[in-house]
Amino acid sequence: MDEEDVSEMDPLSAEAVSVMKRRIEEEHGYLSWLNTSVDVVERGRMVLSIPFDSKLTNADGRTIHGGVAATLIDTAGGLAQRTAFEDPLSGGVATVNLNTNYLRPANGDLEAEATVVRSGGSIGVSEMSVTSTTENGSSEVVVGQGSFRLFR
């Protein structure tokens, strides 16, 4: 199944969106601690965000540690794959490979967007990007691609 096939699926139910949102924002210890928000859940697309917090910065107290952005692209990419399941609340997704390219330091709120490139029978590929926003504007800080094992 590729991106065009995902776009032909019925929209996700309000219940599925609500459960996915609750699992990330409230029930997942690490992602909840990061104050992760689920902003968009659509077939083939996921948007997550994390507000700037000094506890997430490097020693300089200004730039967010790269692992936070890597967590965002990994999570968004995997969840985007889940939206390509007929029932996104069943089965599972595990990261096989994650390619993360850091473009510039992140020093503001982070927003990750992931889209499904392909969602096959057992492997899916997502493309992801992270934008950092401050009072001075926004810039893309990380791009990546992930391969995910799909347990349908």
C-alpha positions as CSV (number, residue, x, y, z in Angstrom):
1,M,0.0,0.0,0.0
2,D,1.5,3.4,-0.9
3,E,0.5,6.9,-0.1
4,E,-2.2,7.0,-2.8
5,D,-3.8,3.8,-1.3
6,V,-3.8,5.4,2.2
7,S,-5.6,8.5,0.8
8,E,-8.4,6.2,-0.5
9,M,-9.1,4.7,2.9
10,D,-12.1,5.8,5.0
11,P,-11.2,8.6,7.4
12,L,-10.1,7.5,10.9
13,S,-12.9,7.2,13.5
14,A,-13.1,9.9,16.2
15,E,-12.6,7.1,18.7
16,A,-9.3,6.0,17.1
17,V,-8.0,9.5,17.0
18,S,-9.0,10.1,20.6
19,V,-7.3,6.9,21.8
20,M,-4.1,7.6,19.9
21,K,-4.0,11.1,21.3
22,R,-4.6,9.9,24.9
23,R,-2.0,7.1,24.7
24,I,0.7,9.6,23.7
25,E,-0.3,12.6,25.7
26,E,-1.4,11.0,29.0
27,E,-0.4,7.3,29.2
28,H,3.1,7.0,27.6
29,G,5.5,7.9,30.4
30,Y,8.4,9.2,28.3
31,L,6.4,11.1,25.7
32,S,4.1,12.5,28.4
33,W,7.2,13.7,30.4
34,L,8.4,15.5,27.2
35,N,4.9,17.2,27.1
36,T,4.2,15.7,23.6
37,S,1.0,16.8,21.9
38,V,-0.8,15.1,19.1
39,D,-1.8,17.9,16.8
40,V,-3.0,16.0,13.6
41,V,-4.0,12.4,13.1
42,E,-5.1,11.6,9.5
43,R,-4.7,8.6,7.3
44,G,-1.1,8.6,6.2
45,R,-0.1,11.7,8.2
46,M,0.8,12.6,11.8
47,V,1.8,15.8,13.4
48,L,3.3,15.9,17.0
49,S,4.8,18.8,18.9
50,I,6.8,19.4,22.0
51,P,7.1,22.9,23.6
52,F,10.5,24.4,24.5
53,D,11.5,23.4,28.0
54,S,15.0,24.2,29.5
55,K,15.1,20.6,30.9
56,L,15.4,19.4,27.3
57,T,18.4,21.5,26.4
58,N,22.1,20.9,26.0
59,A,24.5,22.4,28.6
60,D,24.1,25.8,26.9
61,G,20.5,26.0,28.1
62,R,19.3,27.2,24.7
63,T,19.5,24.4,22.2
64,I,17.3,21.4,22.5
65,H,19.1,18.0,22.7
66,G,19.0,16.2,19.3
67,G,17.6,13.1,20.9
68,V,14.3,15.0,21.5
69,A,14.0,15.7,17.8
70,A,14.9,12.1,17.0
71,T,12.2,10.9,19.4
72,L,9.7,13.1,17.6
73,I,10.5,11.8,14.1
74,D,10.6,8.2,15.3
75,T,7.3,8.4,17.1
76,A,5.6,10.5,14.3
77,G,6.9,8.1,11.6
78,G,5.7,5.0,13.4
79,L,2.3,6.5,14.3
80,A,1.8,7.6,10.7
81,Q,2.3,4.0,9.7
82,R,-0.4,3.0,12.2
83,T,-2.9,5.3,10.5
84,A,-2.5,3.1,7.4
85,F,-3.9,0.1,9.3
86,E,-7.6,-0.6,8.7
87,D,-7.8,-0.5,12.5
88,P,-5.0,1.8,13.8
89,L,-5.6,0.5,17.4
90,S,-4.8,-3.1,16.5
91,G,-1.4,-4.6,15.7
92,G,1.9,-2.9,16.3
93,V,4.8,-1.0,14.8
94,A,8.5,-1.3,15.5
95,T,11.3,0.8,14.2
96,V,13.7,-1.1,11.8
97,N,15.8,1.9,10.7
98,L,15.8,5.6,11.4
99,N,17.8,8.1,9.4
100,T,18.0,11.5,11.1
101,N,19.7,14.5,9.4
102,Y,20.2,17.5,11.7
103,L,20.2,20.7,9.7
104,R,20.6,23.4,12.4
105,P,20.2,23.8,16.1
106,A,16.7,23.7,17.6
107,N,16.0,26.4,20.1
108,G,12.2,26.7,20.2
109,D,9.0,24.7,20.2
110,L,9.3,21.6,18.0
111,E,6.8,20.3,15.6
112,A,7.2,17.0,13.7
113,E,5.3,16.0,10.6
114,A,5.4,12.5,9.2
115,T,3.8,11.1,6.1
116,V,3.6,7.6,4.8
117,V,5.7,6.9,1.7
118,R,4.7,3.2,1.6
119,S,2.8,0.9,3.9
120,G,3.3,-2.7,2.8
121,G,2.3,-6.0,4.3
122,S,5.2,-6.1,6.8
123,I,7.4,-3.0,6.2
124,G,6.4,0.6,6.0
125,V,8.4,3.7,5.1
126,S,7.7,7.3,6.4
127,E,9.3,10.6,5.7
128,M,9.5,13.0,8.6
129,S,10.6,16.6,9.3
130,V,10.9,18.7,12.5
131,T,10.5,22.5,12.6
132,S,11.6,24.7,15.5
133,T,9.6,27.9,16.2
134,T,10.7,30.8,18.3
135,E,9.4,34.4,18.5
136,N,11.8,35.1,15.6
137,G,10.2,32.6,13.2
138,S,10.4,29.0,12.2
139,S,13.0,26.8,10.5
140,E,13.3,23.2,9.6
141,V,15.9,21.6,11.9
142,V,15.7,17.9,11.2
143,V,14.6,15.7,8.3
144,G,14.5,12.0,8.3
145,Q,13.2,8.7,7.0
146,G,12.2,5.6,8.9
147,S,11.5,2.0,8.1
148,F,9.0,0.3,10.4
149,R,8.1,-3.4,10.9
150,L,4.3,-3.6,10.7
151,F,2.4,-6.2,12.7
152,R,-1.0,-6.1,11.1
